[in-house]
Amino acid sequence: MSLVSTDQRALGVRPKSASGRLILSRNGMESSPSGLAVSTTCHPDPVLIRGNDHGPLVPGEPLLDRGGFWANHLLAMCSLTFEGERWDPEWFGDDSADTDALSEVLFDDRSWPVFRIPFDAGHTFLIVYRNFVGDYGIDYLLIHPAWSRAEVVASFDGDWSGPGFSWRDLTYISGTPEQVAVGVQDPACRLLLLLPVLVEAELPADATAVVHGALVAVGVPSDIAQETAERLLEGRRCASWQVGVAGSPLSGGPDPTAAGEPESAILSALNITRAQGGLLARALGSSLNS
């Protein structure tokens, strides 16, 4: 498989389902209190998401140590930078053969990798490679045991949609793993997995150094990690939320009701109750009324 076809898969078209949501099979499913469920019949060790209806999901965490993973996962950010310059897996210390081989695994329609990032109060952030044949995409979801279904934070299928995370939320989640939960615990891996959903107009002065450190921690040679970190942050989305209304798309900030807004920022972004939003805001180190 060539790098061109790898790019095309990563930049696929959103599946044309009626709801536009990820649909996962419920056959052979055993419920779990975390909002995830394990199938006993469809696939050896798949992961299913409560509230959705089809797709052969499998744990993706074992892929994190494979050569070519970060070149594949962070491609969407690199593709937005340095217009006209060809994306190169060497930016991540990977070679073309490893990158191509892993893309076959990540974008296999027979098994959709899911990366779980658990954080405070039972919340889990999920990254799902949505591998419909010919309609590839990546969904970034939030789940909680009290929620009826997963909530979409962002999706990428050639274009981005969804509110995304602020730098503050992204770094807070990365640095506060829920140690007793199943999923990715390493702060550097958590940061880089979440980085594509960064939505921020102005970054703090140390942002490049933080990303550089994470890249080095996952094996990117230090002498190329600095430029790669700069490329990635240049490829972030511009902020689509107003700083004057709330300090983050998710974690709240000044209460918007004070300015006549009927809902808080978090309730505007996600289809959850105010109480559920308050719990999530506190899990992100903030408060709806802070």
Residue, then its C-alpha position, 0 to 999 in steps of 0.5 A: m500500500s502506498l503513502v498516497s492511499t494511506d492519506q486517502r484513507a485518513l481523509g475519508v468521507r463520512p458514512k451516510s447513516a441516518s443519524g450520522r452517529l457511530i453504529l455498533s453491533r449489539n449481538g452477543m453484548e454483555s453490559s458493563p457499568s462503565g458504559l462499555a460492553v464486551s461482545t462474547t460472539c462477534h470478535p475476540d475481545p471487542v469493545l462496544i459502546r452503549g447507546n450506539d448500534h454497529g461496528p466491530l470495535v476492538p481495543g486499540e491500546p496495543l497499537l500504541d507501541r507499533g512503529g508508524f502509529w503516531a505518523n498515522h494518528l497525527l496525519a490529520m493535523c500535519s495535512l493542514t500545515f505547510e501547504g504543498e509540502r508532502w507529509d513524511p512519516e520521518w517527522f515521527g521517526d517512522d519509516s514508510a513500510d511501518t507506517d503503511a503496514l500499521s495503516e492497514v490495521l488502523f483502517d481495517d473494516r473488519s476491526w475498528p480500533v478504539f483508544r480509551i482515555p479514562f479520567d475523573a469521576g468515571h468519564t472516558f474519552l474514546i477515539v474510534y477509527r470508524n472504518f466503513v468500507g470506502d467511508y473512513g473517519i475518526d470519532y472522538l467521543l465522551i462516555h459516562p455510566a450515567w449517560s444514555r449514549a456516547e457524546v461526540v466531541a469531534s469527528f474527522d472524515g476529511d473535514w473536522s466537525g464538533p467543538g473539540f477541546s481547549w488546550r487547558d482541557l486537553t492537558y488536564i485530561s492528559g495529566t489526570p488518568e483514572q488509574v483503576a480504569v481500563g485504557v491509556q494511562d501514560p500522560a504523553c500518549r494521552l496528550l498525543l491521542l487527544l491533540p487532533v481535537l485541539v481547538e484554540a486560537e492562542l496557545p500558552a508559551d510552553a505549548t510547543a515544549v509540552v508537545h515536544g516532550a510528549l513526542v520524545a517520550v513516545g520515541v520520536p528522536s529529540d532532534i526532529a521532535q521540535e519541528t514536528a511539534e511546531r507542525l502539529l500545533e500549526g495544524r490545530r483548528c481555530a477556536s470556534w467558541q468565544v473566550g468572553v463567554a466561557g473559558s473552554p468549549l467543555s469545562g465551563g468558565p463564567d456562567p453564561t446565564a449571567a449574560g442572558e444565555p440560557e445554557s452553559a458552554i458545556l450543555s451547548a456542546l453536549n446533549i447532557t443534563r446540567a447536573q451531568g455537565g457540572l460533574l464533567a466540568r469538575a472532572l476537568g478541574s473547573s466548574l460551571n459557575s467558576 
